[in-house]
């Protein structure tokens, strides 16, 4: 991989990591991250449908950031992006595997199920009416989101370090 291509790729990933920071800051402002402390948000109970929809929107965006990192990796390094109906799940699985001589795994096996679960909730968020959202599931996600954040960021840092070594990229 050429240095310029790598630097562009890395910049795209770092942009999405900074977007994760912003989303976590939004949840912190609501006292829902890194632990759930709030019983109300903006004067409304956290169970209020308006608040649930807002939180679910942030969770949707959170997964979208992660998926963009995985997608840009698939397109830039693998030169293959899954395209059938189940491409979202296939992308997670693709990124959890090493491709010898091409790239190491992007995400650890520890994160695969959490990402599939987060993707599943995002799928529900996009495909159903907001009043059908499962608040208990949303709060389960908020419980594991800090752990996923730390682990996913570690995965990405390790992945970039290994890519730099694999392709002898020094910057």
Secondary structure as GFF3:
##gff-version 3
##sequence-region A 1 171
A	DSSP	alpha_helix	3	29	.	.	.	ID=ss1
A	DSSP	beta_strand	40	41	.	.	.	ID=ss2
A	DSSP	beta_strand	44	45	.	.	.	ID=ss3
A	DSSP	alpha_helix	49	73	.	.	.	ID=ss4
A	DSSP	pi_helix	74	78	.	.	.	ID=ss5
A	DSSP	alpha_helix	87	95	.	.	.	ID=ss6
A	DSSP	alpha_helix	109	127	.	.	.	ID=ss7
A	DSSP	three_ten_helix	130	132	.	.	.	ID=ss8
A	DSSP	alpha_helix	135	166	.	.	.	ID=ss9
###
